[in-house]
Structure formats: C-alpha cells, structure tokens
Amino acid sequence: MIHSVIINLGIGNLYDGFPVVTAGLWELTNPRPQQFVGNLPAAPNLVELYRNWRLMYQNLCDRLPASSIRSFDDDDELEIEQSDTTNVSTVDFHDISEELQRSINSWLDSPGIIHLGRQLRAILNPADEIQIIIETQDNIIQKLPWHCGSFFQDYPHSEISFSGTEYKRINGLQLSEFTRNQVRILAILGNSQGIDLEKEERFLQSLPSSEVEFLVKPSRQEFNDKLWDSQGWDILFFAGHSQTNEETGVIYINENPTNNCLTIEQLKEGLKAAIDKGLQLAIFNSCDGLGLADGLEKLNIPTTIVMREPVPNRVAEEFFNYFLQGFAFEEKSLYTSVQEARRRLQGLEDDFPGASWLPVIFINPAEEPPTWVSLKDKFLLFAQDYRLKNRRDAVDERSEASRRVDAENRNNENRNNNKKNNELINNELINKQRHDWGEAIDVSRFYGREQEIKTLEKWILTDNCRLITVVGMGGIGKTALSVKLAELVKNEFDCLIWRSLRNATSVEDLLKDLIGFLSESRQIVLGNSLEKQISQLIDCLRASRCLIVLDNLESILDSDKKAGNYREGYQGYGQLLRCVGDTRHQSCFLVTTREKPKGFNSR
C-alpha cells in the first residue's frame, strides 16, 4: 500500500521553533486524511551544524579536479572563508555528518513532536511505500538530511520530498491532438565545460517507449521555442553547469561569452505553456538546484528532482542511471526510484563523501506524482477520446456532405454512398466495444421513467460521475431501470459489464471477474492483496471508458445491524466503492440497492 504523509511546519524557523506542526496521512484506497498536531522547538544548533557540514563538503569538492564538478561558482550566502575550511579530512567530514544526524534525531524526538510520530507509527507498516512531503518556505529546512532520521531507518520504503505552502492543480490540460504512444523528453545539454555529458545522452537514448529530442548548448530563443512545441513534453531534463545565487537558480545553457545563462523567471512563459500541455517532471542533474526547484514550484509543476549541493560529475551520472533503471525500465514509482538511486550512491562515498545526501524531490501535492506508465497512459486516454470524437465528427461531416449533394443535384446514388460510409464508421466504433450483460433482464417492454432516465444520463454523460447509486425499496423497478439505462448509453463506452450481486459474490471474485473482462487478458496475474487488486481495477478504468452496473448491492449488507453496514467478510466492498468514487478515472459505476451503504459519497 502507498501512503502519503504531508507535514506542514506552519509559521516558524529553526531559530524560533515551529509552534504548530500538522501531519496529514492519506492512503491510496481512502482519500480522506487522518491528521495529527504537534510542535517543534527552536534548534539554532542545526543551522550552525549544517553550515559547518557545508563548509567541509565544499572543501572536499574543491580538492576534486575542476572538471569533475558541475558548478562554476562555489561561493554563496554562507560566505566561505579559507580559514574555516583548511585541513579537512574525510574523517572530519564523517564526524560532522554523524553529529548532524544525531542532532536531527534529537530534534525530532522532542516532547512536542514525539506524540505525532507515535501516532503515525501506529498506523504505518514498514513494508509499505511512504511518500513524505514537508511543506515549508524555509530553505535551511530543505537543505537538512531528513532521510537520516530514525523514522526513515525504521520505514525503509519511505522517502522525503518538499513543497511550498501554497499549490494548486493544473486545470484544463491542452494535450496535443497528434497521435503518439511514447514519453516525450526534452533534453537540454548545456554548458559542459570540463565535464562529460555523453553518458546521460546514452542513458536517454536507451529508454523504452520514449521520444527524446536533444538541444545541445542552445540559445535562449531555441530553448524557449522548444518549450512551446505543439506536441508538448512529458519530461524536461537538464545537464550541465548550474548554481543558486541568493535563492535564485541559474542554469548555464551554452558557452557563449554573453547570454549564456538563464533563470526560471526568464523561461517562465515557455515553462507555463509546457506545463499546460502536460509537462509532469523536470530533472536538473546539475549543481545546487534548490533555487531552480523554488522557481518551478511557483509554476505548480507536478514534480522536480534536483541536487541540493554542488555535485561531482560521476555522482550525477550514476544517480541518473540508477533513477532511470527504476523509473523507466522497472516502472517503479517516482519516490521509490529516487530513494533507491539515492541510497545506491552510498557506494561512491569513498571517493565522493556525502553523495547520497544530494538528490531531493520537490512535489506539487495537488497533483499525482508521475510514473512511467502514467506518462504513457495520460496521452493514450486523451488520444482515445480524440479518435472517438474525430470518428463521430467524420460521421457528421459525411452526413452534411450528403445533404449538400442532395440539395444541389438530387443525386440519390451519392446520397446512398455517403450513408453507407457513415454506417461503416459507426460499425467500426461499435465493433470495438465489448459488452457483457451477465444476468441482465429483458427490458424490450420498458415504459415510463423518462425523467429518471434523463437525470441519470446527464450524471453519466455530462457530469462524468464516477459512482452513482439508485436507492429504493424492493419491487419498484431498479433492476429494469439500470438495464434500460445501460442500453441507452452503451455506445458511449468502450466496455460495459452488468452484474447481479443477488448471490452475494465476494469482492475478490468480483474483482477477478471485472479485471479479467476489462483487461482483455486471459492470463491475469492478480495482486496478492485487496488493495493491489483494487489498484489494478482502477488502472483498467483509466485505460478504457467503462460502464459497470452492480445490481442488488443490499445482498452484501447486514440487515440485522444498523442500516448501511456490510456483512461480515464483505467490508471490502466499501473499500472498493470508496476508491472508485474518489479516485480519478474516466469510467462509471452504477449501483442499485435497497439501502445506501455507509462510508462513501455518490449520486
């Protein structure tokens, strides 16, 4: 199971403390959060420890060949003085790293926050993936190695990310009308003076189901024009030199004497256009990227991955390779892919101390983190709707052409030919649709209920409701109504399946039945838990537009208890229906029942 924990630090800083800290816990199958409250004391020692750690890290980086670091200017707001950084050894660096870790753990074990941590631990399972988001505007908080905390050791599938305190969804995506089934990546290979970007180029070229376009040392106009590409991009990748100056990120895009660098603000309109067209992920495999992440966060991009500090060339290469292995080839979640790639960098720390502390995720909590599969499915769902619309438009256009020909020359032969063409197109749409009516009754003599039918059609076709319940006493015609409604709207769906629960089908058997039919696969490998099977079903509901009718839901409710409770062993139906109603997909569940079950919202 995947959990999201959003920790809002509220107003405060490390010098004054954080008087109100809230933690909201979301589960994949239950979008309603649980929330806990605590506080964190002042910890100015963490600021000083981080400063000393950063000075030592910079000193060790300075000893590396200049060609191995992806940064031009090492000087920053810490005002590094030579006297502070002389005679640093890897032992010294290891000692201060451990001291910083101990201090973070001590701070997070303080009385005001420990109760919050215990509440989370009581609910979470160490085997689950846990996506932790820290909401803060304090850039020092973003620089601390939270992943070294004891919680992350006890929950090995958890990973940290950061977000601002304000964020919003991206509404009205303007996806391209061009048909494609590949992940589109815009790869910017910027100023590479003294570093080698060849490996990253090879990694990108090897990706499955992808279309990669490279811009090598582009001008500002070339970069900007590509962001406006009409087909849109799924991923923006940058490799080269970068740095953060007074919290503003700068990337060096070419090696010209002038006009050789850009800030996010200078690309703002192009980036907004790319995000509106579906850009989901930006990866800056370059130095000191917190300023870049801050600029992109203001544009509400779903996800950004950057390096906290100056990054050696080999560390950047290996991280990107490890990340792509997990994210693209093994199709793991973004959090898991970053976490595993970051942890694997520890193997380089004999030569590059602190390497596993560098990568960090910035997230827009209002958007789902992308996966390699979702980047492909996002366009396929749109393309499917677009092709269906085009076919219907073609039918309308041919009909209109037929009428024009008839008005001009009354040529019956042309009119009949157009009519046949229309029928062929309609048949093509209908033949691709799949219907399984199960035990649905004959409604050829169905009369009345015009207003109810009209209302339900609007909810399904216009309002795109994901879950609708038809509630009423026995014998009033709910079953006949559900069958008639399904017959009327069936051509608007790719798949239709009608099932009666009169015999109290178990939720596991129902899921196996639905997934098997909707996935068109005869060798389904079902998940080994109810949560995974529900997730498989949701994937089917996203991949195709499906209408699923469940009749007689009252058969799995316990009439001996308070109304709306499920029978023993059937509580999984509540979990299924909540997830169907609250998770985004393009399909519809229609349920008939004598009493409304508890715990979910529907029309």
C-alpha positions in Angstrom: 0.0 0.0 0.0 1.1 3.6 -0.7 0.7 6.2 2.0 1.3 10.0 1.7 2.2 12.0 4.8 2.1 15.8 4.4 3.8 17.6 7.3 3.1 21.3 7.4 5.6 23.1 9.6 3.5 26.3 9.7 5.0 29.6 10.7 8.4 29.5 12.2 12.1 28.8 11.7 15.0 27.0 13.3 15.8 30.0 15.5 12.3 30.5 16.9 10.9 27.0 16.5 7.7 25.8 14.8 4.7 26.2 17.3 2.1 24.4 15.2 3.1 21.3 13.1 0.4 19.3 11.4 0.7 15.9 9.8 -2.0 14.6 7.4 -2.0 10.9 6.5 -3.5 9.8 3.2 -3.9 6.2 2.0 -4.3 5.1 -1.7 -7.7 3.5 -1.0 -9.0 6.1 1.3 -8.6 9.7 0.2 -9.9 11.1 3.5 -6.9 12.0 5.6 -6.2 11.5 9.3 -4.5 14.5 10.9 -2.2 14.9 13.9 -0.8 18.1 15.6 2.4 18.8 17.4 5.2 21.4 17.6 9.0 21.6 17.2 11.3 23.6 19.4 14.0 26.1 18.3 17.2 24.4 17.1 19.7 27.0 16.1 22.4 24.4 16.5 21.2 22.7 13.4 21.8 25.9 11.4 25.4 26.0 12.6 26.0 22.3 12.1 24.7 22.5 8.6 26.9 25.5 7.9 30.0 23.6 9.1 29.0 20.5 7.2 28.5 22.6 4.0 32.0 24.2 4.5 33.6 20.8 4.8 31.7 19.4 1.9 32.8 22.3 -0.2 36.4 21.9 0.8 36.3 18.3 -0.2 34.8 19.2 -3.5 37.5 21.8 -4.1 40.1 19.1 -3.9 38.5 17.3 -6.8 39.6 18.1 -10.4 37.8 21.2 -11.6 36.4 19.2 -14.5 34.5 16.9 -12.1 32.1 19.4 -10.5 29.0 20.8 -12.3 29.3 24.3 -10.9 31.1 27.5 -11.9 30.9 29.5 -8.7 31.3 27.8 -5.3 30.8 31.0 -3.3 27.4 31.5 -1.9 25.4 33.0 1.0 27.5 31.0 3.5 30.4 33.4 2.9 33.0 30.6 3.0 36.3 31.7 4.4 39.5 29.9 3.7 40.4 29.7 7.4 37.2 27.7 8.1 38.0 25.0 5.5 41.7 24.2 5.8 43.0 20.7 6.7 39.6 19.0 6.4 39.8 15.2 6.2 37.2 12.7 5.3 37.2 11.6 8.9 36.3 15.1 10.0 33.6 15.2 7.4 32.2 11.8 8.6 32.2 13.0 12.2 30.3 16.2 11.5 27.9 14.2 9.3 27.1 11.9 12.2 26.8 14.8 14.6 24.3 16.4 12.2 22.3 13.2 12.0 22.2 12.8 15.8 21.0 16.4 16.3 18.2 16.0 13.7 17.1 12.8 15.5 17.2 14.5 18.9 15.2 17.5 17.5 12.6 15.1 16.0 12.3 13.2 19.3 11.5 16.4 21.3 8.4 16.2 23.5 6.2 18.4 21.3 6.5 16.2 18.2 7.1 12.7 19.6 3.4 12.1 20.1 2.8 12.9 16.4 5.5 10.4 15.4 4.0 7.7 17.6 0.5 8.2 16.0 2.0 7.8 12.5 4.0 4.7 13.5 0.9 3.1 15.0 -0.8 3.3 11.6 2.0 2.8 9.1 3.5 -0.5 8.0 7.3 -0.7 7.5 6.6 -2.8 4.3 4.6 0.0 2.7 5.7 2.8 0.4 5.5 6.1 2.3 5.7 9.4 0.5 6.6 12.1 3.0 6.1 15.8 1.9 7.4 18.6 4.1 5.6 21.9 3.4 7.9 24.8 4.2 9.2 28.0 2.9 12.4 27.7 5.0 15.3 26.9 2.6 17.5 25.7 5.5 14.9 23.1 6.3 15.1 21.9 2.7 18.9 21.6 3.0 18.9 19.3 6.0 19.3 15.5 5.5 15.9 14.4 6.8 16.4 11.0 5.3 18.9 10.3 8.0 16.2 10.4 10.7 15.4 7.3 12.6 11.9 7.1 11.0 13.4 6.5 7.6 15.6 3.7 9.0 12.6 2.0 10.6 10.4 2.5 7.4 12.9 1.6 4.6 10.4 2.3 1.8 9.8 5.9 2.8 11.3 8.9 1.0 11.3 12.6 1.7 10.1 15.4 -0.6 9.4 19.1 -0.2 6.7 21.6 -1.3 5.8 25.1 -0.7 2.8 26.1 1.5 0.7 27.2 -1.5 0.0 25.0 -4.5 -2.8 24.3 -6.9 -4.0 21.8 -9.5 -3.2 22.2 -13.2 -6.6 22.7 -14.8 -7.6 22.3 -18.4 -4.6 20.4 -19.8 -4.1 21.3 -23.5 -2.9 17.9 -24.7 -1.7 17.6 -28.3 -4.0 16.3 -30.9 -1.2 14.4 -32.5 -1.3 10.6 -32.0 1.7 9.2 -30.1 2.3 6.4 -27.6 5.7 7.4 -26.3 7.0 9.5 -23.4 8.4 12.8 -24.9 11.5 14.1 -23.3 13.2 17.5 -24.0 16.9 17.1 -23.0 18.9 20.2 -22.6 22.7 19.6 -22.7 24.0 22.9 -21.6 27.5 24.3 -20.9 29.6 21.2 -20.4 33.0 23.0 -20.0 35.2 20.5 -18.2 32.5 17.8 -17.7 31.3 14.9 -19.8 27.5 14.6 -20.6 27.9 11.7 -23.0 26.7 9.0 -20.6 23.5 10.9 -19.8 22.9 11.2 -23.5 23.3 7.4 -24.0 21.0 6.7 -21.0 18.3 8.8 -22.6 18.7 7.2 -26.0 18.2 3.8 -24.4 14.9 4.5 -22.8 11.9 2.3 -23.7 8.7 3.8 -25.3 10.3 7.2 -25.5 11.0 10.1 -27.9 13.9 12.2 -26.9 14.9 15.5 -28.5 18.3 16.9 -27.6 19.2 20.6 -27.6 22.9 21.0 -27.2 24.2 24.3 -25.9 21.1 26.2 -27.2 20.4 29.9 -27.2 17.6 31.3 -25.1 15.3 31.6 -28.1 16.0 27.9 -29.2 15.3 26.7 -25.6 12.1 28.8 -25.3 10.8 27.8 -28.8 11.1 24.1 -27.9 9.1 24.6 -24.7 6.3 25.8 -26.8 6.3 22.7 -29.0 2.7 21.9 -30.1 3.0 18.2 -29.1 4.0 19.0 -25.6 6.6 17.3 -23.4 6.3 14.8 -20.5 9.8 15.3 -19.0 12.3 18.2 -19.1 15.9 17.2 -18.4 18.9 19.5 -18.0 22.5 18.5 -17.6 25.4 20.9 -17.4 26.6 23.7 -15.0 24.2 25.5 -12.6 24.2 27.3 -9.3 21.9 29.2 -6.9 22.6 32.9 -6.3 20.7 34.4 -3.4 18.0 31.7 -3.7 17.7 32.2 -7.5 18.6 29.2 -9.6 20.8 29.8 -12.7 21.5 27.3 -15.5 24.3 27.7 -18.0 22.9 26.8 -21.4 25.9 27.4 -23.6 29.5 28.6 -23.7 29.0 32.0 -25.3 30.7 35.0 -23.8 27.3 36.6 -23.2 23.7 35.4 -22.9 24.9 32.1 -21.7 22.7 31.5 -18.6 19.0 31.6 -17.7 16.8 31.7 -14.6 13.4 30.0 -14.3 11.9 33.5 -14.4 13.4 34.1 -17.9 11.8 30.9 -19.1 8.5 31.4 -17.2 6.1 31.7 -20.1 7.5 28.8 -22.1 7.5 26.6 -19.0 3.9 27.5 -18.2 3.0 26.6 -21.8 4.8 23.3 -21.4 3.1 22.5 -18.1 -0.3 23.3 -19.6 0.5 20.8 -22.4 1.3 18.1 -19.9 4.9 18.6 -18.6 5.0 16.4 -15.5 8.6 16.1 -14.4 11.7 18.3 -14.5 15.1 16.8 -13.7 18.1 19.1 -13.2 21.1 16.9 -12.9 23.4 19.8 -12.0 24.8 21.6 -9.0 23.0 23.5 -6.2 19.4 23.2 -7.6 17.3 24.4 -4.7 16.8 27.8 -6.4 15.7 26.1 -9.6 13.2 23.9 -7.7 11.8 27.0 -5.9 11.2 28.8 -9.3 9.4 25.8 -10.8 7.4 25.3 -7.6 5.7 28.7 -8.2 4.6 27.4 -11.6 2.8 24.4 -10.0 4.8 21.8 -12.0 3.9 18.3 -10.6 7.4 17.1 -9.8 11.0 18.4 -9.8 14.2 16.5 -9.0 17.4 18.5 -8.2 20.7 18.2 -6.3 21.0 20.1 -3.0 24.7 20.9 -3.3 27.5 21.0 -5.8 27.6 17.6 -7.4 30.5 15.7 -8.8 30.1 14.6 -12.5 30.3 10.9 -11.7 27.7 11.2 -8.9 25.3 12.9 -11.3 25.8 10.3 -14.0 25.3 7.3 -11.6 22.2 8.8 -10.0 20.6 9.4 -13.3 21.4 5.9 -14.5 20.1 4.3 -11.3 16.9 6.5 -11.3 16.1 5.6 -15.0 16.6 1.9 -14.3 13.9 2.0 -11.6 11.6 4.6 -13.1 11.6 3.8 -16.8 12.8 0.2 -17.1 11.3 -1.4 -14.0 8.3 1.1 -13.9 8.6 1.7 -10.1 7.1 4.7 -8.5 8.9 8.0 -8.7 9.6 8.1 -4.9 10.9 4.5 -4.9 13.1 5.2 -7.9 14.6 8.3 -6.4 15.1 6.6 -3.0 16.8 3.5 -4.4 19.0 5.6 -6.7 20.0 7.9 -3.8 20.8 5.0 -1.5 22.9 3.4 -4.1 25.1 6.5 -4.3 26.5 5.5 -0.9 28.7 3.1 -2.8 30.6 6.1 -4.2 31.3 7.8 -0.9 34.9 6.6 -0.5 35.7 8.9 -3.4 32.7 11.4 -3.1 31.7 11.8 0.6 28.1 12.9 1.1 27.0 11.7 -2.4 23.8 10.0 -1.0 22.7 13.3 0.6 22.4 15.2 -2.6 19.3 14.2 -4.6 15.9 15.6 -3.5 12.3 15.7 -4.7 10.1 18.8 -4.9 6.4 18.0 -5.3 3.1 19.7 -6.0 0.8 17.9 -3.5 -2.3 18.8 -5.6 -1.0 16.6 -8.4 -0.3 12.9 -8.5 3.5 12.1 -8.9 4.0 10.7 -12.4 5.0 7.2 -13.2 6.5 6.0 -16.5 3.2 4.1 -17.1 1.0 7.2 -16.3 3.1 9.4 -18.7 2.2 7.0 -21.5 -1.4 6.4 -20.4 -2.1 10.1 -19.9 -1.8 10.6 -23.7 -3.4 7.3 -24.7 -6.5 8.2 -22.7 -6.7 11.6 -24.4 -5.9 10.1 -27.8 -8.6 7.5 -27.4 -11.2 10.2 -26.7 -9.8 12.3 -29.5 -10.0 9.5 -32.0 -13.6 8.7 -31.0 -14.5 12.4 -31.4 -12.9 12.5 -34.8 -14.8 9.5 -35.9 -18.0 11.0 -34.8 -17.1 14.3 -36.5 -16.3 12.3 -39.6 -19.8 10.8 -39.5 -21.4 14.2 -39.1 -19.3 15.7 -41.9 -20.3 12.9 -44.3 -23.9 13.3 -43.4 -23.7 17.1 -44.0 -21.9 16.4 -47.3 -24.7 14.1 -48.3 -27.3 16.7 -47.6 -25.5 19.3 -49.7 -25.2 16.9 -52.6 -28.9 16.1 -52.4 -29.8 19.8 -52.3 -27.7 20.6 -55.3 -28.4 17.8 -57.8 -30.7 15.3 -56.1 -28.3 12.6 -56.8 -29.6 9.6 -54.9 -26.6 7.5 -55.7 -24.2 9.8 -54.0 -26.5 10.1 -51.0 -26.7 6.4 -50.6 -22.9 6.0 -50.9 -22.5 8.6 -48.1 -25.0 6.8 -46.0 -23.0 3.5 -46.4 -19.8 5.3 -45.4 -21.5 6.6 -42.3 -22.7 3.1 -41.4 -19.2 1.7 -41.8 -17.7 4.2 -39.5 -20.4 3.7 -36.9 -19.9 -0.1 -37.2 -16.2 0.3 -36.7 -16.9 2.1 -33.4 -19.5 -0.4 -32.3 -17.4 -3.5 -33.2 -14.6 -2.3 -30.9 -16.9 -2.1 -28.0 -17.3 -5.1 -25.6 -20.5 -5.8 -23.6 -21.1 -8.5 -21.0 -24.7 -8.4 -19.8 -24.5 -11.2 -17.3 -27.9 -11.9 -15.8 -29.5 -8.7 -17.1 -33.2 -9.0 -17.7 -35.1 -8.3 -20.9 -36.4 -4.7 -21.0 -37.8 -4.6 -24.5 -41.2 -3.7 -23.0 -39.9 -1.0 -20.6 -42.2 2.0 -20.3 -42.0 5.3 -18.4 -39.3 6.6 -16.1 -38.3 9.3 -18.7 -37.3 11.8 -16.1 -35.2 9.4 -14.1 -33.5 8.2 -17.3 -32.8 11.8 -18.3 -31.3 12.6 -14.9 -29.1 9.5 -14.9 -27.9 10.1 -18.5 -26.9 13.6 -17.5 -24.9 12.4 -14.5 -23.1 9.7 -16.6 -22.5 11.5 -19.9 -22.4 15.2 -19.0 -21.3 15.3 -15.4 -19.0 12.3 -15.7 -19.9 11.0 -12.3 -17.7 8.0 -11.3 -20.2 6.4 -8.8 -24.0 6.6 -8.9 -26.4 4.7 -6.6 -30.0 4.0 -7.4 -31.7 3.5 -4.0 -35.3 2.4 -3.4 -37.5 -0.3 -1.9 -37.8 -3.7 -3.5 -40.0 -4.2 -6.5 -40.1 -0.6 -7.8 -38.1 -1.5 -10.9 -34.5 -0.5 -10.1 -33.1 -3.5 -12.0 -35.1 -2.8 -15.1 -34.1 0.9 -14.9 -30.4 0.0 -14.7 -30.6 -2.3 -17.7 -32.6 0.2 -19.8 -30.2 3.0 -18.9 -27.2 0.8 -19.8 -28.7 0.0 -23.2 -29.3 3.7 -23.9 -25.7 4.8 -23.1 -23.7 1.7 -24.1 -22.3 3.2 -27.3 -20.6 6.0 -25.3 -18.4 3.4 -23.5 -15.6 1.1 -24.7 -16.7 -1.7 -22.3 -20.0 -2.5 -20.4 -20.4 -5.1 -17.8 -23.6 -5.8 -15.8 -23.5 -8.0 -12.7 -26.1 -9.0 -10.1 -24.9 -9.4 -6.5 -28.1 -11.3 -5.6 -26.0 -14.4 -4.7 -23.6 -12.3 -2.5 -20.5 -12.6 -4.7 -17.3 -12.0 -2.7 -15.4 -8.8 -3.5 -12.4 -10.9 -4.5 -14.4 -12.9 -7.0 -16.0 -9.7 -8.4 -12.6 -8.0 -8.8 -11.2 -11.1 -10.6 -14.2 -11.1 -12.9 -14.1 -7.4 -13.7 -10.3 -7.2 -14.2 -10.3 -10.2 -16.4 -13.0 -8.8 -18.7 -11.8 -5.2 -18.8 -8.1 -6.1 -19.3 -8.8 -8.5 -22.3 -6.1 -10.8 -20.9 -6.7 -14.5 -20.3 -3.7 -14.8 -18.0 -4.2 -12.2 -15.4 -1.8 -12.0 -12.6 -3.9 -10.6 -9.8 -2.4 -8.7 -6.9 -1.9 -10.6 -3.7 -4.0 -8.1 -1.6 -7.3 -6.4 -1.9 -5.6 -3.0 -2.2 -3.5 -4.2 -5.2 -6.5 -5.7 -6.9 -8.5 -2.5 -6.5 -5.5 -0.6 -7.9 -5.5 -3.0 -10.9 -9.1 -2.3 -11.5 -8.6 1.5 -11.3 -5.9 1.1 -14.0 -8.5 -0.6 -16.2 -11.0 2.2 -15.5 -8.4 4.7 -16.6 -7.2 2.8 -19.7 -10.8 2.4 -21.1 -14.1 4.2 -20.6 -16.2 1.5 -18.9 -19.7 1.3 -17.5 -20.1 -1.2 -14.7 -23.5 -1.9 -13.2 -23.8 -3.7 -9.9 -27.4 -4.8 -9.1 -28.8 -5.8 -5.7 -26.0 -4.4 -3.6 -28.2 -4.9 -0.5 -27.4 -8.6 -0.7 -24.0 -8.0 0.8 -25.3 -5.6 3.5 -26.2 -6.8 7.0 -29.9 -6.3 7.5 -29.6 -7.4 11.2 -27.4 -4.4 12.1 -27.7 -0.7 11.7 -28.7 0.3 8.1 -25.8 0.5 5.6 -23.3 -1.8 7.3 -21.7 -4.6 5.3 -22.0 -8.3 6.2 -19.0 -10.0 7.8 -16.4 -10.7 5.1 -17.9 -8.2 2.7 -16.4 -5.0 4.1 -14.0 -4.9 1.1 -16.9 -3.7 -1.0 -16.9 -0.4 1.0 -13.2 0.0 0.3 -13.8 -0.8 -3.4 -16.6 1.7 -3.8 -14.9 4.5 -1.9 -11.8 4.1 -4.2 -14.0 4.1 -7.3 -15.8 7.2 -6.3 -12.8 9.2 -5.1 -10.1 8.2 -7.5 -9.7 9.9 -10.8 -10.6 7.8 -13.9 -12.8 8.0 -16.9 -15.4 5.3 -16.1 -18.7 5.0 -14.2 -20.0 2.5 -11.6 -23.8 2.3 -11.3 -25.1 0.6 -8.2 -28.7 -0.4 -7.3 -29.6 -1.2 -3.7 -32.5 -1.1 -1.3 -30.4 0.8 1.2 -27.4 3.1 0.8 -24.1 1.7 2.2 -22.1 3.7 4.6 -18.8 5.3 4.1 -18.8 6.7 0.5 -20.2 9.5 -1.5 -22.2 9.1 -4.7 -25.0 10.5 -6.7 
